[in-house]
Amino acid sequence: VNSALSLVEHDTAKNLIRVFFLQEKLKEFAKKSDSNQKAKHVHVIGAGTMGGDIAAWCAFKGLKVTLQDQSYESIAPALGRAYSLFKSKVKKDDLANLMLDKITPDVNGEGIKHADVIIEAVFEDLKVKQDLFKKIEAQAKPDAILATNTSSILLDEINQVLNDKSRLVGIHFFNPVAKMMLIEVVKGEKTSEDVANRSYAFVNQISKLPLPVASSPGFLVNRVLAAYMHETFILLSEGYSPEVIDKTMKNFGMAMGPVEMADIVGLDICLSVAKNISKYYGEEIPEILQNKVNQKQLGKKTGKGFHNYKNGKPVKASIDSTKSQDSQNIEDRLVMRLINVCILSLKENVVTSPELIDAGLIFGAGFAPFRGGPMNYLSTMGEEKYRAKIASLQKLYGKRFAIDLESNEQRGGYAVNY
């Protein structure tokens, strides 16, 4: 009995139990909607990797889906990926084909006027999205949810073209759609409570976890990851090997190393998000990232990024233990950049509590679950050690490690012992 109790009382066990309750906390948001009516028809615009995979997941969860793009040829690869997903889940060809029948290619956008939820998943261009939503609003049912999957553009910029700005909400999926549990539900200043609440319910309907976030640059997860990735690209520029960086952060407990994560997301996507977010926060785009994109070395999808890929898997060089690469320095720099932006996001009310930050980063970015999330990790670290680390890093690497180190009481107690 004593040994069993000691296991439960261990920090790792406590943190994993905490993760379970964080998951339940997110599920509670789905209960805020007064409507008992579930979505039956989803229309997705954009059949690229993200849009196609959103369509596939919705079909897998039993919804009728219309998938729109400029041509049937551009929709075909998405249907192929959908069939692969269904086959991996149900194993039988006939069942996979039945699921595939739920997706209808829709070049002319006929599904817009029938859909309960309309999700835009085109590339990150404000003018393109505005033009699209102007057309969608004119055709959609009055009670249809109008959702953008934008990863970095503010909703209150997109909604300027709408007659009813309260209808637009962000429903931001993460890649790969089938594996990532989290979806950020983004509220702009004009988004109505009813639309937000029905969006939480929709996210729950497709077996995902809704995280309410404010519409600020990068929202929560991408804003935090942008700083984490920015430091990763600086480390690569300094000569640290991709293998050492990835191994260090996996040893810390991350689900995936940051270099491999960037390659899987696509270095062109990383660059696009970095450019959008840097407009607001002013950080320079690392030259090493821009060069990779210029050379069309975009990561997994092109077979070469910071790692080389064979049959969809990274071919990593062996790590020469005789070459000294300071893993503690890598860990400190990456984790502290990430935590600093978490603190700023809380101060700026991107989310409403430290618990929601922990949930967002665990379920949306693969932060080490056994550490209970970045804010919980910070609490465990203690303020004195945190201050010392930040002061040391700022002295060595400059203003990107600067943060407002006001007293814990002034910060509302969210850094330590919350």
Phi, psi and omega per residue, in radians:
V1 nan -0.789 -3.132
N2 -1.071 -0.699 3.136
S3 -1.169 -0.647 3.105
A4 -1.149 -0.722 3.113
L5 -1.112 -0.691 -3.125
S6 -1.142 -0.565 3.085
L7 -1.153 -0.799 -3.120
V8 -1.125 -0.597 -3.091
E9 -1.459 -0.094 3.115
H10 -1.156 2.556 -3.097
D11 -0.978 -0.722 -3.129
T12 -1.086 -0.783 3.125
A13 -1.094 -0.763 3.123
K14 -1.044 -0.737 -3.114
N15 -1.179 -0.681 3.132
L16 -1.219 -0.612 3.028
I17 -1.119 -0.705 3.105
R18 -1.047 -0.704 3.126
V19 -1.070 -0.680 3.095
F20 -1.040 -0.794 -3.121
F21 -1.237 -0.501 3.022
L22 -1.102 -0.727 3.113
Q23 -1.073 -0.763 3.129
E24 -1.142 -0.601 3.121
K25 -1.092 -0.718 3.121
L26 -1.159 -0.664 3.141
K27 -1.105 -0.487 -3.119
E28 -1.089 -0.513 -3.110
F29 -1.100 -0.519 -3.119
A30 -1.150 -0.297 -3.090
K31 -1.547 0.029 -3.079
K32 -1.380 -0.332 -3.103
S33 -1.328 2.375 3.085
D34 -1.350 -0.309 -3.071
S35 -1.445 2.282 3.063
N36 -1.642 -0.011 -3.085
Q37 -1.427 2.136 -3.135
K38 -1.557 2.662 3.066
A39 -1.138 2.469 3.086
K40 -2.030 -0.494 -3.042
H41 -2.313 2.170 3.094
V42 -2.013 2.314 3.058
H43 -1.945 2.154 -3.134
V44 -1.957 2.262 3.119
I45 -1.891 2.034 -3.079
G46 1.962 1.918 -3.065
A47 -1.814 0.431 3.044
G48 -1.226 -2.908 -3.085
T49 -0.982 -0.848 -3.081
M50 -1.250 -0.912 -3.116
G51 -1.062 -0.767 3.131
G52 -1.089 -0.694 -3.118
D53 -1.294 -0.539 3.019
I54 -1.112 -0.788 3.110
A55 -1.037 -0.777 -3.123
A56 -1.096 -0.747 -3.109
W57 -1.145 -0.736 3.127
C58 -1.092 -0.693 3.096
A59 -1.157 -0.708 3.109
F60 -1.055 -0.576 3.121
K61 -1.505 0.156 2.961
G62 1.703 0.088 -3.124
L63 -1.560 2.631 2.966
K64 -1.297 2.365 -3.067
V65 -2.286 2.306 2.900
T66 -1.926 2.332 -3.057
L67 -2.085 2.076 -3.034
Q68 -1.898 2.380 2.957
D69 -2.712 -3.063 -2.982
Q70 -1.303 -0.362 -3.138
S71 -2.702 2.813 3.080
Y72 -1.145 -0.554 3.126
E73 -1.103 -0.624 -3.134
S74 -1.345 -0.346 3.112
I75 -1.495 -0.490 -3.036
A76 -0.950 -0.804 -3.139
P77 -1.055 -0.598 3.114
A78 -1.126 -0.657 3.103
L79 -1.171 -0.630 3.086
G80 -1.117 -0.757 3.112
R81 -1.157 -0.650 3.126
A82 -1.079 -0.792 3.137
Y83 -1.062 -0.714 3.118
S84 -1.070 -0.721 3.104
L85 -1.088 -0.849 -3.099
F86 -1.075 -0.742 -3.121
K87 -1.113 -0.655 3.141
S88 -1.208 -0.457 -3.095
K89 -1.532 -0.739 -3.014
V90 -1.877 -0.230 3.044
K91 1.255 -0.430 -3.053
K92 -1.800 2.372 -3.097
D93 -1.059 -0.742 -3.060
D94 -1.156 -0.671 3.109
L95 -1.201 -0.687 3.110
A96 -1.102 -0.693 3.115
N97 -1.156 -0.655 3.089
L98 -1.087 -0.693 3.104
M99 -1.179 -0.693 -3.140
L100 -1.116 -0.548 3.122
D101 -1.123 -0.299 3.128
K102 -1.321 -0.242 -3.141
I103 -1.791 2.118 3.120
T104 -1.932 2.084 3.029
P105 -1.060 2.399 -2.964
D106 -2.520 1.335 -3.068
V107 -1.102 -0.619 -3.063
N108 -1.565 -0.020 3.097
G109 1.245 0.546 -3.135
E110 -1.137 -0.457 -3.101
G111 -1.232 -0.304 -3.081
I112 -0.971 -0.783 -3.026
K113 -1.325 -0.142 3.138
H114 -1.913 -0.271 -2.952
A115 -1.332 2.573 3.028
D116 -1.491 -0.534 3.116
V117 -2.333 2.252 3.108
I118 -2.068 2.115 -3.073
I119 -2.029 2.076 3.057
E120 -1.544 2.214 -3.132
A121 -2.394 0.838 3.092
V122 -1.625 -3.124 -3.042
F123 -1.229 2.856 -2.980
E124 -1.362 1.424 3.098
D125 -2.407 2.074 -3.031
L126 -1.036 -0.813 -3.087
K127 -1.092 -0.741 3.128
V128 -1.064 -0.788 -3.128
K129 -1.157 -0.708 3.118
Q130 -1.088 -0.807 3.125
D131 -1.037 -0.700 -3.117
L132 -1.149 -0.823 -3.082
F133 -1.226 -0.483 3.057
K134 -1.089 -0.722 3.119
K135 -1.254 -0.684 -3.121
I136 -1.094 -0.811 -3.093
E137 -1.016 -0.641 -3.108
A138 -1.213 -0.389 -3.046
Q139 -1.892 -0.424 -2.983
A140 -1.271 2.729 3.005
K141 -1.062 2.594 -3.093
P142 -1.018 -0.523 -3.108
D143 -1.792 0.155 3.124
A144 -1.221 2.483 3.042
I145 -1.362 2.179 3.067
L146 -1.761 1.933 -2.999
A147 -2.153 2.464 3.009
T148 -1.936 2.469 3.065
N149 -1.668 0.318 -3.127
T150 -0.927 2.505 3.136
S151 -1.754 -0.166 -3.045
S152 -2.679 -0.217 -3.094
I153 -1.529 2.384 -3.106
L154 -1.170 2.401 3.124
L155 -1.093 -0.606 -3.092
D156 -1.344 -0.007 2.912
E157 -1.641 -0.736 -3.136
I158 -1.142 -0.715 -2.975
N159 -1.349 0.017 -3.109
Q160 -1.056 -0.433 -3.094
V161 -1.556 -0.110 -3.062
L162 -1.503 2.511 3.013
N163 -1.221 -0.678 3.094
D164 -2.040 1.652 -3.065
K165 -1.191 -0.315 -3.099
S166 -1.234 -0.229 -3.066
R167 -1.406 -0.341 -3.028
L168 -1.503 2.306 3.099
V169 -2.378 2.705 3.014
G170 -1.660 2.248 2.983
I171 -2.133 1.606 -2.935
H172 -1.745 1.844 3.093
F173 -1.412 2.825 3.066
F174 -2.052 2.696 -3.072
N175 -1.716 2.313 -0.015
P176 -1.415 2.380 -3.012
V177 -0.985 -0.739 -3.055
A178 -1.191 -0.381 -3.056
K179 -1.818 -0.534 -3.053
M180 -1.422 2.193 -3.043
M181 -1.381 -0.467 -2.958
L182 -1.556 2.511 2.909
I183 -2.322 2.186 3.048
E184 -1.377 2.170 3.013
V185 -1.735 1.949 -2.941
V186 -1.764 2.168 3.090
K187 -1.792 2.151 2.948
G188 -1.416 3.068 3.125
E189 -1.077 -0.480 -3.080
K190 -1.703 -0.215 -3.081
T191 -1.061 2.266 -3.113
S192 -1.321 2.689 3.090
E193 -1.078 -0.674 -3.126
D194 -1.085 -0.783 3.126
V195 -1.113 -0.751 3.117
A196 -1.085 -0.811 -3.109
N197 -1.120 -0.699 3.099
R198 -1.199 -0.496 3.075
S199 -1.223 -0.699 3.045
Y200 -1.014 -0.772 -3.117
A201 -1.120 -0.680 3.108
F202 -1.113 -0.774 3.128
V203 -1.033 -0.749 3.101
N204 -1.133 -0.642 -3.133
Q205 -1.052 -0.604 3.136
I206 -1.664 0.366 3.010
S207 1.117 0.650 3.027
K208 -2.049 2.994 -3.104
L209 -1.857 2.077 -3.135
P210 -1.465 2.287 3.055
L211 -2.023 1.957 3.117
P212 -1.245 2.201 3.093
V213 -2.368 2.669 3.058
A214 -1.404 2.723 3.115
S215 -1.433 1.593 3.036
S216 -2.246 2.825 -3.022
P217 -0.947 2.046 -3.141
G218 1.464 -0.084 -3.084
F219 0.986 -2.374 3.112
L220 -1.671 -1.102 -2.926
V221 -1.120 -0.818 -3.121
N222 -1.204 -0.562 3.094
R223 -1.133 -0.769 3.123
V224 -1.172 -0.793 -3.135
L225 -1.130 -0.534 3.129
A226 -1.070 -0.730 3.104
A227 -1.194 -0.728 3.114
Y228 -1.066 -0.795 3.127
M229 -1.238 -0.642 3.116
H230 -1.003 -0.790 3.124
E231 -1.174 -0.608 3.089
T232 -1.056 -0.800 -3.131
F233 -1.154 -0.589 3.069
I234 -1.151 -0.746 3.096
L235 -1.043 -0.745 3.099
L236 -1.091 -0.694 3.126
S237 -1.109 -0.539 -3.125
E238 -1.402 -0.116 3.088
G239 1.840 0.011 3.045
Y240 -1.170 2.438 -3.062
S241 -1.397 2.575 3.080
P242 -0.972 -0.664 -3.102
E243 -1.126 -0.739 -3.118
V244 -1.197 -0.730 3.118
I245 -1.068 -0.840 -3.127
D246 -1.103 -0.778 -3.121
K247 -1.108 -0.706 -3.137
T248 -1.039 -0.795 -3.071
M249 -1.360 -0.482 3.019
K250 -1.213 -0.642 3.058
N251 -1.116 -0.564 3.074
F252 -1.177 -0.480 3.093
G253 2.180 0.037 3.123
M254 -1.164 2.563 -3.131
A255 -1.113 -0.497 -3.093
M256 -2.641 2.582 3.064
G257 -1.188 2.638 -3.064
P258 -1.180 -0.510 3.135
V259 -1.239 -0.799 3.095
E260 -1.119 -0.654 3.106
M261 -1.055 -0.782 3.122
A262 -1.067 -0.757 3.120
D263 -1.073 -0.692 -3.098
I264 -1.267 -0.735 3.079
V265 -1.065 -0.654 -3.063
G266 1.896 2.150 -3.068
L267 -1.171 -0.453 3.053
D268 -1.192 -0.652 3.087
I269 -1.193 -0.755 3.086
C270 -0.993 -0.750 -3.130
L271 -1.149 -0.742 -3.133
S272 -1.085 -0.806 3.132
V273 -1.132 -0.736 3.137
A274 -1.056 -0.717 3.134
K275 -1.149 -0.735 3.132
N276 -1.114 -0.792 -3.094
I277 -1.265 -0.626 -3.122
S278 -1.146 -0.385 3.073
K279 -1.057 -0.528 -3.092
Y280 -1.680 -0.556 -3.023
Y281 -1.949 -0.135 2.928
G282 1.365 0.161 3.136
E283 -1.344 2.500 3.125
E284 -1.268 2.526 3.083
I285 -1.342 2.159 3.140
P286 -1.026 2.288 -3.090
E287 -1.055 -0.588 -3.103
I288 -1.106 -0.591 3.094
L289 -1.253 -0.810 3.126
Q290 -1.041 -0.694 -3.136
N291 -1.116 -0.732 3.121
K292 -1.057 -0.741 3.141
V293 -1.175 -0.726 3.104
N294 -1.037 -0.582 -3.123
Q295 -1.521 0.080 -3.134
K296 1.096 0.407 3.048
Q297 -1.659 1.514 -2.906
L298 -1.733 0.078 3.132
G299 1.938 -2.588 -3.034
K300 -0.978 -0.709 -3.030
K301 -1.202 -0.347 3.082
T302 -1.874 -0.002 3.128
G303 1.484 -0.104 3.136
K304 -2.683 2.273 3.013
G305 -2.489 -2.119 2.984
F306 -1.377 -0.454 2.941
H307 -1.899 2.800 2.929
N308 -1.614 2.639 -3.089
Y309 -2.195 2.425 3.086
K310 -2.319 2.170 -3.083
N311 0.929 0.650 3.068
G312 1.402 0.058 -3.118
K313 -2.080 2.512 -3.114
P314 -1.200 2.400 3.032
V315 -1.757 1.769 -3.023
K316 -1.723 2.364 3.086
A317 -1.192 2.624 3.090
S318 -1.214 2.559 -3.119
I319 -1.542 2.121 3.133
D320 -1.432 1.887 -3.077
S321 -1.158 -0.279 3.136
T322 -1.363 -0.310 3.093
K323 -1.528 2.046 -3.080
S324 -1.353 1.953 3.004
Q325 -2.218 2.014 -2.948
D326 -1.196 1.690 -3.103
S327 -1.160 -0.540 3.116
Q328 -1.150 -0.646 3.093
N329 -1.130 -0.746 3.108
I330 -1.050 -0.871 -3.113
E331 -1.059 -0.833 -3.109
D332 -1.044 -0.804 -3.081
R333 -1.154 -0.769 -3.093
L334 -1.249 -0.781 -3.094
V335 -1.199 -0.700 -3.133
M336 -1.207 -0.654 3.053
R337 -1.051 -0.759 -3.121
L338 -1.111 -0.848 -3.103
I339 -1.124 -0.705 -3.137
N340 -1.012 -0.726 -3.133
V341 -1.278 -0.553 3.024
C342 -1.028 -0.779 3.137
I343 -1.084 -0.792 3.130
L344 -1.112 -0.681 3.135
S345 -1.098 -0.638 3.099
L346 -1.238 -0.738 3.111
K347 -1.056 -0.590 -3.088
E348 -1.612 0.137 3.065
N349 1.072 0.566 3.006
V350 -1.112 -0.691 2.927
V351 -2.241 2.962 -2.965
T352 -1.736 -0.090 -3.112
S353 -2.732 2.749 3.054
P354 -1.053 -0.598 -3.136
E355 -1.066 -0.680 3.140
L356 -1.219 -0.572 3.028
I357 -1.102 -0.813 3.132
D358 -1.057 -0.763 3.116
A359 -1.079 -0.790 -3.124
G360 -1.053 -0.763 -3.079
L361 -1.361 -0.513 3.085
I362 -1.262 -0.874 -3.022
F363 -1.525 -0.310 -3.110
G364 -1.885 -0.302 -3.074
A365 -2.337 0.023 3.085
G366 1.293 0.446 3.076
F367 -1.093 2.490 -3.041
A368 -0.831 1.897 -3.095
P369 -1.070 -0.640 -3.063
F370 -1.220 -0.157 3.047
R371 -1.649 -0.075 3.027
G372 1.371 0.150 -3.124
G373 1.811 2.799 -3.060
P374 -1.126 -0.641 3.139
M375 -1.262 -0.631 3.045
N376 -1.153 -0.695 3.092
Y377 -1.093 -0.700 3.105
L378 -1.113 -0.735 3.105
S379 -1.064 -0.735 3.126
T380 -1.153 -0.665 3.138
M381 -1.082 -0.732 -3.105
G382 1.624 2.596 -3.023
E383 -1.150 -0.677 -3.085
E384 -1.098 -0.794 -3.140
K385 -1.177 -0.683 3.102
Y386 -1.048 -0.849 -3.141
R387 -1.037 -0.724 -3.112
A388 -1.136 -0.748 3.135
K389 -1.100 -0.807 -3.115
I390 -1.107 -0.747 3.141
A391 -1.080 -0.719 3.138
S392 -1.158 -0.790 -3.121
L393 -1.173 -0.658 3.123
Q394 -1.138 -0.683 3.125
K395 -1.122 -0.675 -3.095
L396 -1.400 -0.671 -2.923
Y397 -2.138 -0.059 2.973
G398 1.643 -2.783 -2.875
K399 -1.182 -0.319 -3.134
R400 -1.195 -0.238 3.040
F401 -1.760 0.076 3.114
A402 -1.251 2.476 3.074
I403 -2.684 2.684 -3.110
D404 -1.299 1.753 -3.081
L405 -1.612 1.022 3.062
E406 -1.264 3.031 -3.059
S407 -1.155 2.727 -3.131
N408 -1.063 -0.630 3.133
E409 -1.109 -0.740 -3.137
Q410 -1.159 -0.538 3.136
R411 -1.380 0.017 -3.136
G412 1.368 0.217 3.078
G413 1.302 0.303 -3.022
Y414 -1.480 -0.227 -3.137
A415 -1.482 -0.613 -3.046
V416 -2.386 2.390 3.054
N417 0.953 0.736 3.082
Y418 -1.409 nan nan
